[in-house]
Amino acid sequence: MPKAVRGKALEGLTTEAAGLRVVMTSRPEGFGDTLDTGQQLPYAEVVELRPVDPQSAVEYLFEGQVGSTRPAWQDVGDHLMHQDGYWHGH
């Protein structure tokens, strides 16, 4: 979203979404720039995602996967483990 309209958009969300649960995604610098304009979302919770290493992602995806669903997740896990030269012979 162009920087010039972010404050107005946040103002609109604050007005129109009052009482609703809203999920908004943003790049951290874009959100910070918008807050610098003085606009804010009441009761907002900011969650900043962090990178996850492939091994941790695979372990999470495999948790509780049994039977016919496991092979599909195995394909995803294999793909993740082979990205960016990560494969360590797992």
Backbone as XML, in Angstrom:
<?xml version="1.0"?>
<chain id="A" units="angstrom">
  <residue number="1" name="MET">
    <atom name="N" x="0.854" y="-1.165" z="0.000"/>
    <atom name="CA" x="0.000" y="0.000" z="0.000"/>
    <atom name="C" x="0.906" y="1.237" z="0.000"/>
  </residue>
  <residue number="2" name="PRO">
    <atom name="N" x="0.618" y="2.214" z="-0.818"/>
    <atom name="CA" x="1.446" y="3.411" z="-0.840"/>
    <atom name="C" x="1.508" y="4.069" z="0.548"/>
  </residue>
  <residue number="3" name="LYS">
    <atom name="N" x="2.686" y="4.537" z="0.893"/>
    <atom name="CA" x="2.922" y="5.140" z="2.201"/>
    <atom name="C" x="1.955" y="6.298" z="2.481"/>
  </residue>
  <residue number="4" name="ALA">
    <atom name="N" x="1.602" y="7.036" z="1.457"/>
    <atom name="CA" x="0.756" y="8.224" z="1.634"/>
    <atom name="C" x="-0.652" y="7.894" z="2.131"/>
  </residue>
  <residue number="5" name="VAL">
    <atom name="N" x="-1.131" y="6.662" z="1.921"/>
    <atom name="CA" x="-2.503" y="6.332" z="2.316"/>
    <atom name="C" x="-2.576" y="5.375" z="3.514"/>
  </residue>
  <residue number="6" name="ARG">
    <atom name="N" x="-1.443" y="4.964" z="4.048"/>
    <atom name="CA" x="-1.449" y="4.009" z="5.161"/>
    <atom name="C" x="-2.159" y="4.541" z="6.396"/>
  </residue>
  <residue number="7" name="GLY">
    <atom name="N" x="-1.904" y="5.781" z="6.757"/>
    <atom name="CA" x="-2.547" y="6.363" z="7.928"/>
    <atom name="C" x="-4.054" y="6.408" z="7.769"/>
  </residue>
  <residue number="8" name="LYS">
    <atom name="N" x="-4.522" y="6.797" z="6.585"/>
    <atom name="CA" x="-5.954" y="6.859" z="6.308"/>
    <atom name="C" x="-6.568" y="5.458" z="6.351"/>
  </residue>
  <residue number="9" name="ALA">
    <atom name="N" x="-5.850" y="4.463" z="5.820"/>
    <atom name="CA" x="-6.351" y="3.092" z="5.852"/>
    <atom name="C" x="-6.467" y="2.585" z="7.286"/>
  </residue>
  <residue number="10" name="LEU">
    <atom name="N" x="-5.476" y="2.880" z="8.112"/>
    <atom name="CA" x="-5.508" y="2.463" z="9.509"/>
    <atom name="C" x="-6.646" y="3.164" z="10.248"/>
  </residue>
  <residue number="11" name="GLU">
    <atom name="N" x="-6.873" y="4.410" z="9.927"/>
    <atom name="CA" x="-7.996" y="5.150" z="10.516"/>
    <atom name="C" x="-9.320" y="4.485" z="10.131"/>
  </residue>
  <residue number="12" name="GLY">
    <atom name="N" x="-9.440" y="4.100" z="8.865"/>
    <atom name="CA" x="-10.650" y="3.421" z="8.401"/>
    <atom name="C" x="-10.855" y="2.082" z="9.094"/>
  </residue>
  <residue number="13" name="LEU">
    <atom name="N" x="-9.776" y="1.319" z="9.257"/>
    <atom name="CA" x="-9.877" y="0.047" z="9.977"/>
    <atom name="C" x="-10.322" y="0.262" z="11.413"/>
  </residue>
  <residue number="14" name="THR">
    <atom name="N" x="-9.768" y="1.248" z="12.054"/>
    <atom name="CA" x="-10.121" y="1.530" z="13.441"/>
    <atom name="C" x="-11.609" y="1.846" z="13.561"/>
  </residue>
  <residue number="15" name="THR">
    <atom name="N" x="-12.136" y="2.611" z="12.623"/>
    <atom name="CA" x="-13.547" y="3.001" z="12.647"/>
    <atom name="C" x="-14.459" y="1.845" z="12.238"/>
  </residue>
  <residue number="16" name="GLU">
    <atom name="N" x="-14.164" y="1.237" z="11.109"/>
    <atom name="CA" x="-15.054" y="0.230" z="10.526"/>
    <atom name="C" x="-14.981" y="-1.126" z="11.221"/>
  </residue>
  <residue number="17" name="ALA">
    <atom name="N" x="-13.863" y="-1.440" z="11.837"/>
    <atom name="CA" x="-13.693" y="-2.764" z="12.440"/>
    <atom name="C" x="-13.878" y="-2.736" z="13.955"/>
  </residue>
  <residue number="18" name="ALA">
    <atom name="N" x="-14.418" y="-1.670" z="14.482"/>
    <atom name="CA" x="-14.624" y="-1.576" z="15.927"/>
    <atom name="C" x="-15.428" y="-2.776" z="16.416"/>
  </residue>
  <residue number="19" name="GLY">
    <atom name="N" x="-14.899" y="-3.473" z="17.394"/>
    <atom name="CA" x="-15.577" y="-4.627" z="17.965"/>
    <atom name="C" x="-15.349" y="-5.923" z="17.219"/>
  </residue>
  <residue number="20" name="LEU">
    <atom name="N" x="-14.660" y="-5.874" z="16.096"/>
    <atom name="CA" x="-14.367" y="-7.081" z="15.317"/>
    <atom name="C" x="-12.934" y="-7.529" z="15.541"/>
  </residue>
  <residue number="21" name="ARG">
    <atom name="N" x="-12.693" y="-8.788" z="15.360"/>
    <atom name="CA" x="-11.322" y="-9.305" z="15.397"/>
    <atom name="C" x="-10.780" y="-9.235" z="13.976"/>
  </residue>
  <residue number="22" name="VAL">
    <atom name="N" x="-9.705" y="-8.530" z="13.810"/>
    <atom name="CA" x="-9.128" y="-8.314" z="12.488"/>
    <atom name="C" x="-7.678" y="-8.766" z="12.500"/>
  </residue>
  <residue number="23" name="VAL">
    <atom name="N" x="-7.279" y="-9.452" z="11.448"/>
    <atom name="CA" x="-5.877" y="-9.819" z="11.278"/>
    <atom name="C" x="-5.346" y="-8.985" z="10.129"/>
  </residue>
  <residue number="24" name="MET">
    <atom name="N" x="-4.264" y="-8.286" z="10.388"/>
    <atom name="CA" x="-3.652" y="-7.443" z="9.382"/>
    <atom name="C" x="-2.194" y="-7.848" z="9.260"/>
  </residue>
  <residue number="25" name="THR">
    <atom name="N" x="-1.728" y="-7.996" z="8.055"/>
    <atom name="CA" x="-0.323" y="-8.320" z="7.855"/>
    <atom name="C" x="0.387" y="-7.121" z="7.256"/>
  </residue>
  <residue number="26" name="SER">
    <atom name="N" x="1.658" y="-7.028" z="7.576"/>
    <atom name="CA" x="2.438" y="-5.895" z="7.109"/>
    <atom name="C" x="3.913" y="-6.232" z="7.236"/>
  </residue>
  <residue number="27" name="ARG">
    <atom name="N" x="4.690" y="-5.582" z="6.452"/>
    <atom name="CA" x="6.130" y="-5.629" z="6.684"/>
    <atom name="C" x="6.395" y="-4.756" z="7.906"/>
  </residue>
  <residue number="28" name="PRO">
    <atom name="N" x="7.348" y="-5.143" z="8.743"/>
    <atom name="CA" x="7.583" y="-4.383" z="9.987"/>
    <atom name="C" x="7.821" y="-2.896" z="9.750"/>
  </residue>
  <residue number="29" name="GLU">
    <atom name="N" x="8.599" y="-2.552" z="8.732"/>
    <atom name="CA" x="8.895" y="-1.134" z="8.512"/>
    <atom name="C" x="7.655" y="-0.367" z="8.071"/>
  </residue>
  <residue number="30" name="GLY">
    <atom name="N" x="6.765" y="-1.012" z="7.315"/>
    <atom name="CA" x="5.526" y="-0.351" z="6.900"/>
    <atom name="C" x="4.616" y="-0.071" z="8.073"/>
  </residue>
  <residue number="31" name="PHE">
    <atom name="N" x="4.508" y="-1.021" z="8.981"/>
    <atom name="CA" x="3.675" y="-0.838" z="10.161"/>
    <atom name="C" x="4.268" y="0.251" z="11.050"/>
  </residue>
  <residue number="32" name="GLY">
    <atom name="N" x="5.579" y="0.220" z="11.232"/>
    <atom name="CA" x="6.239" y="1.245" z="12.046"/>
    <atom name="C" x="6.069" y="2.631" z="11.469"/>
  </residue>
  <residue number="33" name="ASP">
    <atom name="N" x="6.180" y="2.756" z="10.146"/>
    <atom name="CA" x="5.985" y="4.051" z="9.488"/>
    <atom name="C" x="4.564" y="4.570" z="9.720"/>
  </residue>
  <residue number="34" name="THR">
    <atom name="N" x="3.598" y="3.661" z="9.680"/>
    <atom name="CA" x="2.205" y="4.059" z="9.874"/>
    <atom name="C" x="1.979" y="4.535" z="11.301"/>
  </residue>
  <residue number="35" name="LEU">
    <atom name="N" x="2.549" y="3.830" z="12.266"/>
    <atom name="CA" x="2.402" y="4.248" z="13.656"/>
    <atom name="C" x="3.057" y="5.602" z="13.895"/>
  </residue>
  <residue number="36" name="ASP">
    <atom name="N" x="4.106" y="5.903" z="13.137"/>
    <atom name="CA" x="4.775" y="7.197" z="13.262"/>
    <atom name="C" x="3.853" y="8.354" z="12.871"/>
  </residue>
  <residue number="37" name="THR">
    <atom name="N" x="2.776" y="8.075" z="12.131"/>
    <atom name="CA" x="1.837" y="9.126" z="11.748"/>
    <atom name="C" x="0.884" y="9.466" z="12.885"/>
  </residue>
  <residue number="38" name="GLY">
    <atom name="N" x="0.943" y="8.697" z="13.971"/>
    <atom name="CA" x="0.051" y="8.933" z="15.103"/>
    <atom name="C" x="-1.164" y="8.030" z="15.098"/>
  </residue>
  <residue number="39" name="GLN">
    <atom name="N" x="-1.361" y="7.265" z="14.043"/>
    <atom name="CA" x="-2.483" y="6.329" z="13.968"/>
    <atom name="C" x="-2.131" y="5.062" z="14.734"/>
  </residue>
  <residue number="40" name="GLN">
    <atom name="N" x="-3.128" y="4.461" z="15.331"/>
    <atom name="CA" x="-2.909" y="3.177" z="15.989"/>
    <atom name="C" x="-4.214" y="2.406" z="16.050"/>
  </residue>
  <residue number="41" name="LEU">
    <atom name="N" x="-4.094" y="1.113" z="16.164"/>
    <atom name="CA" x="-5.268" y="0.263" z="16.325"/>
    <atom name="C" x="-5.448" y="-0.015" z="17.810"/>
  </residue>
  <residue number="42" name="PRO">
    <atom name="N" x="-6.591" y="0.357" z="18.366"/>
    <atom name="CA" x="-6.816" y="0.064" z="19.779"/>
    <atom name="C" x="-6.812" y="-1.455" z="19.997"/>
  </residue>
  <residue number="43" name="TYR">
    <atom name="N" x="-6.253" y="-1.873" z="21.086"/>
    <atom name="CA" x="-6.207" y="-3.283" z="21.472"/>
    <atom name="C" x="-5.428" y="-4.156" z="20.496"/>
  </residue>
  <residue number="44" name="ALA">
    <atom name="N" x="-4.540" y="-3.563" z="19.725"/>
    <atom name="CA" x="-3.769" y="-4.329" z="18.749"/>
    <atom name="C" x="-2.676" y="-5.134" z="19.436"/>
  </residue>
  <residue number="45" name="GLU">
    <atom name="N" x="-2.449" y="-6.299" z="18.909"/>
    <atom name="CA" x="-1.362" y="-7.153" z="19.343"/>
    <atom name="C" x="-0.436" y="-7.308" z="18.148"/>
  </residue>
  <residue number="46" name="VAL">
    <atom name="N" x="0.827" y="-7.027" z="18.330"/>
    <atom name="CA" x="1.790" y="-7.128" z="17.243"/>
    <atom name="C" x="2.554" y="-8.435" z="17.401"/>
  </residue>
  <residue number="47" name="VAL">
    <atom name="N" x="2.573" y="-9.213" z="16.332"/>
    <atom name="CA" x="3.296" y="-10.478" z="16.306"/>
    <atom name="C" x="4.292" y="-10.385" z="15.166"/>
  </residue>
  <residue number="48" name="GLU">
    <atom name="N" x="5.540" y="-10.556" z="15.480"/>
    <atom name="CA" x="6.569" y="-10.520" z="14.445"/>
    <atom name="C" x="7.086" y="-11.930" z="14.215"/>
  </residue>
  <residue number="49" name="LEU">
    <atom name="N" x="6.944" y="-12.403" z="12.990"/>
    <atom name="CA" x="7.378" y="-13.750" z="12.655"/>
    <atom name="C" x="8.891" y="-13.798" z="12.534"/>
  </residue>
  <residue number="50" name="ARG">
    <atom name="N" x="9.450" y="-14.897" z="12.968"/>
    <atom name="CA" x="10.891" y="-15.126" z="12.884"/>
    <atom name="C" x="11.147" y="-16.335" z="11.991"/>
  </residue>
  <residue number="51" name="PRO">
    <atom name="N" x="12.312" y="-16.402" z="11.389"/>
    <atom name="CA" x="12.629" y="-17.569" z="10.550"/>
    <atom name="C" x="12.633" y="-18.856" z="11.386"/>
  </residue>
  <residue number="52" name="VAL">
    <atom name="N" x="12.281" y="-19.939" z="10.729"/>
    <atom name="CA" x="12.301" y="-21.259" z="11.344"/>
    <atom name="C" x="13.240" y="-22.122" z="10.510"/>
  </residue>
  <residue number="53" name="ASP">
    <atom name="N" x="14.148" y="-22.829" z="11.186"/>
    <atom name="CA" x="15.054" y="-23.686" z="10.430"/>
    <atom name="C" x="14.277" y="-24.881" z="9.875"/>
  </residue>
  <residue number="54" name="PRO">
    <atom name="N" x="14.726" y="-25.427" z="8.753"/>
    <atom name="CA" x="13.985" y="-26.516" z="8.111"/>
    <atom name="C" x="13.741" y="-27.723" z="9.023"/>
  </residue>
  <residue number="55" name="GLN">
    <atom name="N" x="14.717" y="-28.113" z="9.810"/>
    <atom name="CA" x="14.542" y="-29.283" z="10.670"/>
    <atom name="C" x="13.398" y="-29.067" z="11.663"/>
  </residue>
  <residue number="56" name="SER">
    <atom name="N" x="13.315" y="-27.895" z="12.267"/>
    <atom name="CA" x="12.224" y="-27.604" z="13.204"/>
    <atom name="C" x="10.881" y="-27.593" z="12.496"/>
  </residue>
  <residue number="57" name="ALA">
    <atom name="N" x="10.833" y="-27.047" z="11.274"/>
    <atom name="CA" x="9.585" y="-27.025" z="10.506"/>
    <atom name="C" x="9.124" y="-28.441" z="10.191"/>
  </residue>
  <residue number="58" name="VAL">
    <atom name="N" x="10.059" y="-29.289" z="9.780"/>
    <atom name="CA" x="9.717" y="-30.672" z="9.442"/>
    <atom name="C" x="9.203" y="-31.405" z="10.682"/>
  </residue>
  <residue number="59" name="GLU">
    <atom name="N" x="9.870" y="-31.246" z="11.803"/>
    <atom name="CA" x="9.428" y="-31.905" z="13.034"/>
    <atom name="C" x="8.017" y="-31.459" z="13.404"/>
  </residue>
  <residue number="60" name="TYR">
    <atom name="N" x="7.738" y="-30.182" z="13.254"/>
    <atom name="CA" x="6.396" y="-29.661" z="13.559"/>
    <atom name="C" x="5.359" y="-30.256" z="12.611"/>
  </residue>
  <residue number="61" name="LEU">
    <atom name="N" x="5.672" y="-30.279" z="11.317"/>
    <atom name="CA" x="4.718" y="-30.789" z="10.338"/>
    <atom name="C" x="4.426" y="-32.277" z="10.533"/>
  </residue>
  <residue number="62" name="PHE">
    <atom name="N" x="5.411" y="-33.040" z="10.968"/>
    <atom name="CA" x="5.230" y="-34.482" z="11.148"/>
    <atom name="C" x="4.519" y="-34.832" z="12.451"/>
  </residue>
  <residue number="63" name="GLU">
    <atom name="N" x="4.456" y="-33.911" z="13.383"/>
    <atom name="CA" x="3.830" y="-34.182" z="14.681"/>
    <atom name="C" x="2.398" y="-34.680" z="14.496"/>
  </residue>
  <residue number="64" name="GLY">
    <atom name="N" x="2.134" y="-35.879" z="14.932"/>
    <atom name="CA" x="0.786" y="-36.436" z="14.882"/>
    <atom name="C" x="0.332" y="-36.921" z="13.517"/>
  </residue>
  <residue number="65" name="GLN">
    <atom name="N" x="1.191" y="-36.873" z="12.513"/>
    <atom name="CA" x="0.807" y="-37.324" z="11.172"/>
    <atom name="C" x="1.021" y="-38.832" z="11.065"/>
  </residue>
  <residue number="66" name="VAL">
    <atom name="N" x="-0.061" y="-39.558" z="10.944"/>
    <atom name="CA" x="0.007" y="-41.009" z="10.815"/>
    <atom name="C" x="-0.866" y="-41.446" z="9.647"/>
  </residue>
  <residue number="67" name="GLY">
    <atom name="N" x="-0.693" y="-42.659" z="9.251"/>
    <atom name="CA" x="-1.550" y="-43.202" z="8.194"/>
    <atom name="C" x="-1.319" y="-42.548" z="6.849"/>
  </residue>
  <residue number="68" name="SER">
    <atom name="N" x="-2.413" y="-42.346" z="6.134"/>
    <atom name="CA" x="-2.321" y="-41.894" z="4.742"/>
    <atom name="C" x="-1.878" y="-40.444" z="4.592"/>
  </residue>
  <residue number="69" name="THR">
    <atom name="N" x="-1.940" y="-39.641" z="5.655"/>
    <atom name="CA" x="-1.526" y="-38.235" z="5.519"/>
    <atom name="C" x="-0.014" y="-38.063" z="5.605"/>
  </residue>
  <residue number="70" name="ARG">
    <atom name="N" x="0.667" y="-38.996" z="6.249"/>
    <atom name="CA" x="2.113" y="-38.838" z="6.448"/>
    <atom name="C" x="2.918" y="-38.767" z="5.143"/>
  </residue>
  <residue number="71" name="PRO">
    <atom name="N" x="2.629" y="-39.593" z="4.125"/>
    <atom name="CA" x="3.433" y="-39.496" z="2.892"/>
    <atom name="C" x="3.398" y="-38.114" z="2.240"/>
  </residue>
  <residue number="72" name="ALA">
    <atom name="N" x="2.251" y="-37.457" z="2.259"/>
    <atom name="CA" x="2.173" y="-36.111" z="1.672"/>
    <atom name="C" x="3.065" y="-35.150" z="2.448"/>
  </residue>
  <residue number="73" name="TRP">
    <atom name="N" x="3.052" y="-35.249" z="3.780"/>
    <atom name="CA" x="3.903" y="-34.384" z="4.590"/>
    <atom name="C" x="5.369" y="-34.770" z="4.434"/>
  </residue>
  <residue number="74" name="GLN">
    <atom name="N" x="5.633" y="-36.033" z="4.169"/>
    <atom name="CA" x="7.016" y="-36.469" z="3.931"/>
    <atom name="C" x="7.574" y="-35.762" z="2.703"/>
  </residue>
  <residue number="75" name="ASP">
    <atom name="N" x="6.746" y="-35.644" z="1.651"/>
    <atom name="CA" x="7.177" y="-34.927" z="0.442"/>
    <atom name="C" x="7.501" y="-33.467" z="0.764"/>
  </residue>
  <residue number="76" name="VAL">
    <atom name="N" x="6.655" y="-32.832" z="1.558"/>
    <atom name="CA" x="6.900" y="-31.436" z="1.950"/>
    <atom name="C" x="8.183" y="-31.353" z="2.766"/>
  </residue>
  <residue number="77" name="GLY">
    <atom name="N" x="8.346" y="-32.266" z="3.725"/>
    <atom name="CA" x="9.547" y="-32.278" z="4.560"/>
    <atom name="C" x="10.809" y="-32.484" z="3.745"/>
  </residue>
  <residue number="78" name="ASP">
    <atom name="N" x="10.759" y="-33.417" z="2.793"/>
    <atom name="CA" x="11.916" y="-33.657" z="1.930"/>
    <atom name="C" x="12.270" y="-32.400" z="1.149"/>
  </residue>
  <residue number="79" name="HIS">
    <atom name="N" x="11.260" y="-31.717" z="0.638"/>
    <atom name="CA" x="11.493" y="-30.476" z="-0.108"/>
    <atom name="C" x="12.156" y="-29.417" z="0.788"/>
  </residue>
  <residue number="80" name="LEU">
    <atom name="N" x="11.629" y="-29.254" z="1.997"/>
    <atom name="CA" x="12.201" y="-28.264" z="2.924"/>
    <atom name="C" x="13.652" y="-28.589" z="3.263"/>
  </residue>
  <residue number="81" name="MET">
    <atom name="N" x="13.926" y="-29.847" z="3.495"/>
    <atom name="CA" x="15.281" y="-30.242" z="3.901"/>
    <atom name="C" x="16.289" y="-30.104" z="2.768"/>
  </residue>
  <residue number="82" name="HIS">
    <atom name="N" x="15.822" y="-30.090" z="1.533"/>
    <atom name="CA" x="16.733" y="-29.971" z="0.397"/>
    <atom name="C" x="16.896" y="-28.532" z="-0.092"/>
  </residue>
  <residue number="83" name="GLN">
    <atom name="N" x="16.204" y="-27.591" z="0.510"/>
    <atom name="CA" x="16.292" y="-26.192" z="0.097"/>
    <atom name="C" x="17.589" y="-25.563" z="0.578"/>
  </residue>
  <residue number="84" name="ASP">
    <atom name="N" x="18.131" y="-24.684" z="-0.214"/>
    <atom name="CA" x="19.300" y="-23.875" z="0.150"/>
    <atom name="C" x="20.458" y="-24.698" z="0.684"/>
  </residue>
  <residue number="85" name="GLY">
    <atom name="N" x="20.622" y="-25.898" z="0.164"/>
    <atom name="CA" x="21.757" y="-26.721" z="0.573"/>
    <atom name="C" x="21.709" y="-27.184" z="2.014"/>
  </residue>
  <residue number="86" name="TYR">
    <atom name="N" x="20.532" y="-27.211" z="2.604"/>
    <atom name="CA" x="20.414" y="-27.563" z="4.014"/>
    <atom name="C" x="20.630" y="-29.050" z="4.277"/>
  </residue>
  <residue number="87" name="TRP">
    <atom name="N" x="20.377" y="-29.888" z="3.287"/>
    <atom name="CA" x="20.391" y="-31.342" z="3.486"/>
    <atom name="C" x="21.680" y="-31.778" z="4.203"/>
  </residue>
  <residue number="88" name="HIS">
    <atom name="N" x="21.495" y="-32.440" z="5.345"/>
    <atom name="CA" x="22.619" y="-32.955" z="6.125"/>
    <atom name="C" x="22.552" y="-34.468" z="6.230"/>
  </residue>
  <residue number="89" name="GLY">
    <atom name="N" x="21.939" y="-35.116" z="5.262"/>
    <atom name="CA" x="21.854" y="-36.564" z="5.288"/>
    <atom name="C" x="20.788" y="-37.095" z="6.223"/>
  </residue>
  <residue number="90" name="HIS">
    <atom name="N" x="19.777" y="-36.296" z="6.546"/>
    <atom name="CA" x="18.687" y="-36.760" z="7.438"/>
    <atom name="C" x="17.819" y="-37.757" z="6.711"/>
  </residue>
</chain>
